[in-house]
Every structure is written in C-alpha cells, then in structure tokens.
Amino acid sequence: MTYLELAYRVLEETQRLLWVDDIWRIAKEKGYIKELEQHYENEEDNINFLDNVLYKKVGQNKLRLLEEKGLYYLVDVNNLAAQIETALYGSSISSYQEILTHKKVKHFSPSTRGFDGMVLFFLLAVGFPVSLYISTSFYDGSYLDPIFIGGTVALMICFAIIVLVYLQLTNCDFYIHPDKIEIYRTFFPKNKVVSILIKDLVKIEAWGLGTESQINSDFKSLVFTYQNNGTTYVKKIRCHGYINPSTSYDPFSVVIRNFESFATLRVFLQEICAIQNIPYQEK
C-alpha cells in the first residue's frame, strides 16, 4: 500500500474532512500503517511526507482540499454538495420517518444570521429616539456639546447590547427524537426549556412561520399543547424572524446545513402531526 492509497482508504471509510495528522492517526489506530510498503520511523516525517503526497494530488480523481482549513476530503463530482455536507456532518436526516427508521436524533440549531439587522432596526426605530429623549431630559446644554453626543451614543450602545442579548437568550435549539421533542436555550444559560413526549402532544401551532421573506419577517413562535398526568400544558417557544438560510444554495457554503431554521423545522413538525394524527395549524 502506498501513502496515497492509505489516505484514500481512511477518507473513504470516514467520509469526513480530515487534517493530514488525523488521517495518519486513524490509519495508525486501524493498523493500516503496517501495510505500507515502507515508512519513516519518525511520526512527524511520515505526516509531512503524506501531506506532500496528498497536496500534489489535489484536484485529481476525487481528492480535494479545503485550503483555508487544511482539510482533505473525497468528493463525487456528480453529487458535490451532498458529498461535502456528508463529509462535514455525517449522513443527513431529512424527514421524521428517517428518525423513526434509524432511531436517530435530528438537531435544529437556528442561525443568528440577521440578528445584526434586527438590532440595527430596533436601534434606529426605538433606541435612537429613546436615547435622544433621555439625554435631552437630563442635559440642558447645547445639543452639539460632546458630552451630550457621547451620552446619547453610550445609551444607544447599551440599547443595542440589550436587544442582542434578548435575541440570544430567547433563541432555542430543538432536538427531535423518535419519541419526544426536547428544547434547549441556545445561548447561556444553556438549559432544557421543556421535553415533550410526542404521544402526549395535543396540538402544534406555528405563528408567523409561513412568511419566508425576511423583509416581512416578524417575531415568530411555536406553540405546543400537550398533556402530562391528565393536565394540559401550553408551551410557547419564541423563534425570531431573520433566521432563515439563504434561498440561493452555494455548495461551498458548507455551514448552511448546520444552521437550519425554524422554517425547516416546520416541515418536521408537519410530518409528526400527520403521522401521529395531531392537529397542526399555521397563523
């Protein structure tokens, strides 16, 4: 076995993006190094040689390199986007039925992309008038005075921080299990908000999720009605607008799949309701 064949074998088996150090480590753990025709005694020499061999072969056959990260991976050019995603994150789960079949968990971690736009909107629409009013109320000097300007700016910065923290604190991660839905706070304190058994669900309502346009986006929420020990509970989970992934998909923007929005979550919730015969409503 050659160094190139060893690397291909590891990359084929793992289907991940790997640093050359990890390729060598995995090959060593699996005993593939013993099958090499010859190798150096010093591990660092082997890693450097392997890196040199791989770099020369990048672009040939299925070998590719994510240069900014130094990660090697194999790709089928006929299915480039899916191959990159699988290498990065593992096999994709695209339906609740797959969760039931494979007994796996689907994790939705919504992106904070667009939070800066929301902060700017509230800063201009609310923060600036309020900051200006407070500064004017407590300062009788010239409005062009540096102290007055500095005070107004400081109040606006505080307002922006408060809005950003609020958006972060109310954002949630969703974990869909075969038998339950678990919801955690995304930002600190990262704790479990609620765990709902799917068999206990009475109704799911999606507020505002039908509007995909970020321009028309508003505060969105999911309302879960469920029973526990004969008592009915209603849990409202706020999920902000401006968290939808880009409508244009770039196969090299590999992080898109890792930041699935509540709009994508909606499809899973609809399927759960259909399978379990639970009322689902969008408003």
FENUR-V971449 format. One line per field, one symbol per residue. burial: b if it has 9 or more other ideal C-beta (glycine too) atoms within 8 Angstrom, else e. A space follows every 50 residues. Layout:
# FENUR-V971449
burial = ???
This chain:
# FENUR-V971449
burial = eebbebbbbbbeeebbbbebeebbebbbeeebbeebeeeeeeeebbbebb bebbeebbeeeebbbbeeeebbbbbeeeebeebbbbbbeeebbebbebbe eeeeebebbbbbebbebbbeebbeebbbebbbebbeeebeeeeebeebbe bbbebbeebbeebbbebbeebbbbbbbeeebbbbbbeeeeeebbebbbeb bbbbbbbbbebeebeebeebbbbbbbbeeeeeeebebbbbbbbbbeeeee eeebebbbbbbbebbbebbbbbbeebebebebe
